[in-house]
Amino acid sequence: MKTLWALCVSDIRRMTMNTVSVIIVIGLVVIPGIFTWFNVIANWDPFARTGNLKFAVANDDVGYRSDLVPITVNIGDQVINTLRANSQLDWAFTTTEEAIEGTKSGKYYAAVVIPEQFSEDMLTFFTRSTQATLTYYNNEKKNALTPKITGQGADTVSAEINQVFSQTLAETALDIGSQLAASIDTPETQQRLLAFDAKLTDFAYSLGNSATLLDSYAVILDSSGTLMDSSAKLLASTRSTASDARDTLANAAAGVSDVSSAISLSSTALSTALDQAANGYSSVATKVDDLVGGASATATDTARTLRDLSVTINTQATHIDQLTDHLTSVRDSLSASDPTGAHPAIANAVRSLNHLINSTNAAHSSLDALKSKLSDQADSIDAKVEVSDSDRKDIADLATQAKNAIEAIRSDFSSTVSPALDSVRSNTGSAASTLSEAAGDLRSAFSTVTSNGTSGAKQLDDIESALHEAAKNLRDTGDNLNTFHSRLSEALSSGDVDMLRDILGRDSAVFAATLAAPVTVTAHRVFAVDHFGSQMAPFYTFVPLWVGALLLVATLKTSVSRTRRAELGDPPAHILFLGHYGIFGLISLLQATFSLGGSLLFLEVDAVHPWLFMLSGWVSALVYSFFLYTVTVSFGNIGKAIGVIMLVIQITGSGGSYPLVMLPKPIQAISPFLPMTHSIDAIRAAIAGIYHADFWWSIGGLLAFIPPLLLLGLVLRRPLMRFNRWYVDKVEETRIIS
């Protein structure tokens, strides 16, 4: 130990023996800190300056004047007015030609063009299926991150349009009512109010029916999923392979982007599920013949297989029952929405659903009979009773009946129920369906559905949830309109002019804005960090510290000269190895102190636990320097190359910039084995707060690199000495490489 200490003191004395060596040490200490501070300052709050990004908006919209509301409504102009107050980007309002040319030249980072017929497309959703579109131009050459930021700008324009659209519809209707309030006493005004109330009632009714339809298609999709699962199991029981209809539908689900395509997928899903079920029963009789007539299977195995088949069919019968319950719920909802039978499309849909429900009940009876027959035959085999040809024929007949019953359900749904529901949708649901999409109700849901990494089953479940959510939103809006209708009707019936003025004279803009965006979000920051620069500080702290450790092994000698060994009495190799590391460890601690201390004192990086912030830097600096010192002592220049390779891997693999879950699987797999990963996790806990001792776990993960490094430096290095001498000789032969 005395020799080890003497070696450390001697190294320190030699490092301070002249001016040049002191300057070198100072450079080694300050370089990592300068690297850190420069990058942290540059990244302190870059998103606060996105207003410097020029984003062109060109409005060619000419507006639209409808027969129902005899005023010109220009959605494009209202969007432009709204964006003028938005400071997210540097909005430039210009012509279409200038916007496109400016994006190509680099004058603008991106551009959005609102087309000429935009208002018309948005306001004729009652009678047309045309979807209003924006044209987005994006210059991807200027910068890697800018397209992502300007893409958010395009989303902002789209979101503004969605909200302005819903708000304009409500505000226009309410403005008409408010204008009527000024001349409320005249008979003409009373008549207009009655007409306005009737239109309001019709629209609320349309919203309610649309909500019912969306719920209907959602439950159909749910029933399809469970039916497909049991059908797949039946096919697997009767054949060597079974096609996965869920995967096929998942491919279709990836293309779902609006209500209409989601509804189409629901119909396709049920038809696919029923087709798969029917195919399963085509093979039941053959499977039974193979089991009973085959010589390879024992009686016990045959009975067990028949019972398993019976259980599978019973499960499918249960799923058919669930489908019946769902169809009954759809029928009852439609009936309740039209109790007088005044709407032929709804009455036709109810009749079609009644017929389909009868078909599902018949199918359940067939499946129940087949299930019982298979179970009885299994009991007979257990009782040593041979299965007769008559029994086989009965099973085949029952399987055929089950297949025909399933096909009848599919035929009834495809030929009568689906067209009938489409007819109801075209008469009462088109407006509401389009409105729900224009308001953005399903946009985020469908975006999630089609994102990478989503499983097929999850995609179908997400579409079902999106349909239910859209139905809820439409139903809530319809309820609000019905409440308004009730108050207006009461005032009209009573002739209470003051009450009418109170109802109609409200601020239509405020009321419409509330209808357009009825939900607000309350955000709670968990482990809050005030500055983006503080969030990036871990990455820009430990990359420079690793570079600083590389500079140490590149600048300082990692071996002890023969003269100094003789002065110390030729100490053993482990004393030389550990003692000489002292100067490396000391300078690395100075590097960490200078870098992290400056971040706290001068940059004022956020840190809930400042001393733990410093501790994470000190431990990391010691581990990094010891890692590079050990591999350099053990492998020479090859060890330095290993240090560079580790730096390259850790820049991405440590999770300092992008979340690890966004990176490729191989990088995620190696991340826990990188020292910088644990350093970054530890300092993040010091910056934002500790959760369940995560700081100490990360420090422990960092210190876990020390034992294998000691094993390499103290034990495994000796067999490598011959290789190192051979390597040095070969390098010196070149008289170029040092």
Order of alpha helices (4+ residues) and beta strands (2+ residues): alpha-alpha-beta-beta-beta-alpha-beta-alpha-beta-alpha-beta-alpha-alpha-alpha-alpha-alpha-alpha-alpha-alpha-alpha-alpha-alpha-alpha-alpha-alpha-alpha-alpha-alpha-alpha-alpha-alpha-alpha-alpha-alpha-alpha
